Amino acid sequence: MARRIEVEFRDEKPGFRLVEEEFEAEPSEGVESLGVVPVAQSDDVLDVLSEGYRIGEEECLAESLTPIVARLEEVGFCDGMSTALTEVEAVIGASKLSPASRLRVRANAVEFLEGRMRPSDFITDVVERHYEGESVRETVVARPGERLAIDQP
């Protein structure tokens, strides 16, 4: 399969499409295209590029998680859960998250490994969290009667 961005001009403005093309290779006939499927379309190339990267990251994450799940099924869920959970956390970069996000990711990973969460949902959550990043929060507390003075007599 190949992915590419196509440009089409409409009313002198560019329109961008992300398309996927499937190929079939036959030893006697060579490579044959099975058709082009549009995936995303936008007037902004960055929207199409980010969608392409998101799809690529989802596919890469799925490939990374597949052997972990296969090993867990071979060893058994009771014996291999902690090792599998550690591997999943390493693959998704949980150590870079805040403690609260790390707990959410760990809970989702356990649900995924136990089969209570579909792999596609888990992968989508991880990739979306990666793109959204950590939100910065600031808490302002006012305490009556206290005053902080810096470099003032």
C-alpha positions in Angstrom: 0.0 0.0 0.0 1.2 3.5 -0.8 -0.1 6.8 0.5 0.3 10.1 -1.3 -1.1 13.6 -1.4 -2.7 14.8 -4.5 -3.3 18.5 -5.4 -6.3 19.7 -7.4 -6.9 23.3 -8.3 -10.5 24.5 -7.9 -11.3 28.1 -8.7 -7.6 28.9 -8.6 -7.3 27.5 -5.1 -5.5 24.3 -4.3 -7.4 21.4 -2.7 -5.4 18.5 -1.1 -6.4 14.9 -0.9 -4.7 12.1 1.0 -5.1 8.9 -0.9 -4.1 5.2 -0.4 -3.4 2.9 -3.3 -3.3 -0.8 -2.9 -1.1 -3.0 -5.1 -1.0 -6.7 -5.9 2.2 -8.4 -6.9 1.9 -11.4 -9.1 5.2 -13.2 -10.1 4.1 -13.7 -13.7 2.2 -10.4 -14.2 4.2 -7.9 -12.2 2.6 -5.2 -9.9 -1.0 -4.2 -10.5 -2.9 -1.4 -8.8 -6.1 -2.4 -7.1 -7.4 1.1 -6.9 -7.1 4.4 -5.2 -9.1 5.2 -2.0 -9.4 8.8 -0.7 -8.7 9.1 3.0 -8.8 12.8 3.8 -9.5 16.0 1.9 -8.9 19.6 2.9 -8.0 23.1 1.5 -5.1 23.1 4.0 -2.2 20.9 3.3 -1.3 20.7 7.0 -4.7 19.0 7.8 -4.0 16.3 5.2 -0.4 15.9 6.3 -1.3 15.5 10.0 -4.0 12.9 9.1 -1.3 11.0 7.1 1.1 11.1 10.1 -1.7 10.1 12.5 -2.6 7.0 10.3 1.1 6.1 10.1 1.6 6.4 13.8 -1.5 4.2 14.4 -0.1 1.5 12.1 3.3 1.6 13.7 1.9 1.4 17.2 -0.3 -1.6 16.1 2.8 -3.3 14.8 4.7 -2.7 18.0 1.9 -3.9 20.2 1.1 -7.1 18.3 4.2 -9.1 19.5 3.6 -8.0 23.1 0.0 -9.3 23.0 1.1 -12.6 21.3 3.7 -13.2 24.0 1.1 -12.5 26.7 -1.2 -15.0 25.1 1.6 -17.6 25.0 2.7 -17.1 28.6 -0.7 -16.6 30.1 -2.4 -13.6 31.4 -1.7 -14.2 35.1 2.0 -14.8 34.6 2.8 -12.3 31.9 0.6 -9.3 32.7 3.2 -7.2 34.6 5.9 -7.7 32.0 3.4 -7.0 29.1 2.2 -3.8 30.9 5.7 -2.6 31.3 6.5 -3.2 27.6 3.3 -1.4 26.5 4.1 1.6 28.7 7.6 1.7 27.2 6.2 1.5 23.6 3.7 4.3 24.2 6.1 6.6 26.1 4.1 6.6 29.4 7.1 7.8 31.4 7.0 11.2 29.7 3.4 11.8 30.9 2.2 13.5 34.0 1.3 11.2 37.0 -2.4 11.6 36.4 -2.1 10.9 32.6 0.2 7.9 33.4 -2.5 6.4 35.6 -5.1 6.8 32.9 -2.8 5.2 30.3 -2.0 2.4 32.7 -5.7 1.7 33.3 -6.4 1.8 29.6 -3.4 -0.5 28.9 -4.7 -3.0 31.5 -8.1 -3.0 29.9 -6.5 -3.4 26.4 -4.3 -6.3 27.6 -7.3 -8.1 29.3 -9.4 -7.8 26.2 -11.9 -5.3 27.6 -10.8 -2.5 25.2 -10.6 -2.9 21.5 -7.1 -2.5 20.1 -8.2 0.2 17.7 -9.7 2.2 20.5 -6.6 1.9 22.6 -4.3 2.9 19.7 -6.6 5.8 18.8 -6.5 7.1 22.4 -2.7 6.8 22.6 -2.2 8.7 19.3 -4.7 11.4 20.2 -3.1 11.9 23.6 0.2 12.3 21.7 -1.1 15.0 19.4 -3.0 16.8 22.1 -0.1 16.8 24.5 -0.3 17.7 28.2 -2.5 20.6 29.0 -0.9 23.2 31.2 -3.0 24.1 34.3 -2.3 26.9 36.7 -4.0 27.2 40.1 -4.2 30.6 41.8 -4.9 30.6 45.5 -5.8 33.7 47.4 -5.4 33.7 51.1 -6.7 36.7 53.0 -4.3 38.3 55.4 -1.1 37.2 53.7 1.1 39.4 51.6 4.3 38.6 49.9 6.6 41.6 49.3 9.8 41.2 47.4 12.6 43.9 47.6 10.3 46.4 49.3 11.1 48.1 52.6 
